[in-house]
Amino acid sequence: MHFDESSILPPSSRSLESLHDVCQAVDQGTARHEAEWIKLRRQMHCAPEPSGAEIETSRLILQRLQVAGMKAHIPDRRVGVIADLVLGDADEHSPVIALRADIDALRMTDQKTVSYSSNREGLAHTCGHDVHTTVVLAAAELCAEIAGQVPKSSLPAVRLRFLFQAAEETCEGAAWMIEDGALDGVKCILGLHVEPAQPAGRIGVCYGVLTAQVDEVAIAIHGTGGHTARPHNTTDPVAAAAMLICNLYQILPRTVDVRDASVFTVGQIVGGTASNVIPDEVRIAGTLRTIDRESREKLLERIRTTAQHIGQLTGNEVRVEFRKPLGSVRNDTSVTAAFELAGRHVLGESGVVRLSRPSMGGEDFAVYLDHVPGAQIRLGCAGPTPDGESWPLLHSPVFDIDERAISLGIRILVRTALLLAAAGADPVK
């Protein structure tokens, strides 16, 4: 199999036709195991683990991969799993296509009244990572099964690598996986994310930028506190914090071209210990999300200068730090085309939506794309709702999915990997 060094060869309908038999095996295997994989997803949904501590989840994944006869291991950091599978006539020197899932949960309370709601206080799979894990794990088990059933001549020669990544929510896990060799030999990488704004039975594909660049913004305001009856004897860091937040909310949207998407949001304000005491310090934490790189630099500088001016005006010391910068997910054209073709084959023409605008959310899938081409799609997961109601969105305490999305995600993900392998082996100009 040959891959161009700068890009992946585009898939074609001819590539899909050559995979007819194996695609049938994918569909039949998915139907056969669908109930089992839904049960697996519910098992993980009950037992969420936070970023960097996904030890039980990693062991569960490893055990299932080993039962399927795959070569798999947990890196020395004790979280995350890397597994390899050979299809067709591929050998150890053949390029690798990677399929990635994130396995961590959020630190929040699950408020759903279902039999599989979280049984761990303060932890919940409200971003769908249990679904991502199920889809990729099922894809691995299915491909291992097909490798033993379908003649090698019917399979494209490809090595598949399945990545089960820890700590996506803290934007650390992708870098860990790369350090642990997850991208060694990899020529492209595939991913998906559930999308409750789309119904199950539909996917969203985006050519180019899919997600925003994200910077965590940490601001510390230090000054002189005192009695709330005598604010004139203080520099009142609380008032300075309020002034700073209001100014940033007003100034930043007018700093860059209004046609360039950007958003600054404060998510945390910490200060004080009593209602009648003005504290010496207030801390503010938020995020800046941008699409355009030049706009990002302008906004970062405007945050710094605004903070400095508010400090001078109020007599406080204001320190600004930008932490954990995360780039955009920028989808490769050919990999996205493979996802689109696979999606249309599984869902029909109406089941694939081309997304015209990127999400302002962040995803550390972007870190992999700094090293290899790849793409991520949005997997519709909303179920039917009463008229006038909408499906709970990501990070909602009652977030859930229509579980029909699981089997559809499996079929699309496996087809996409096979299409890319087939296109590489037999390109159509």
Secondary structure, 3 states (H helix, E strand, C coil): CCCCCCCCCCCCHHHHHHCHHHHHHHHHHHHHHHHHHHHHHHHHHHCCCECCCCHHHHHHHHHHHHHCCCEEECCCCCCCEEEEEEECCCCCCCCEEEEEEECCEECCCCCCCCCCCCCCCCCECCCCHHHHHHHHHHHHHHHHHHHCCCCHHHCCCEEEEEEEECCCCCCCHHHHHHHCCCCCCEEEEEEEEEEEEEECCCEEECCEECCCEEEEEEEEEECCCEECCCHHHCCCHHHHHHHHHHHHHHHHHHCCCCCCCEEEEEEEEEECCCCCEECCEEEEEEEEEECCHHHHHHHHHHHHHHHHHHHHHHCCEEEEEEEEEECCCEECHHHHHHHHHHHHHHHCHHHEEECCCCCCCCCCHHHHHCCCCEEEEEEEEECCCCCCCCCCCCCCCCCCCCCHHHHHHHHHHHHHHHHHHHHHHCCCC
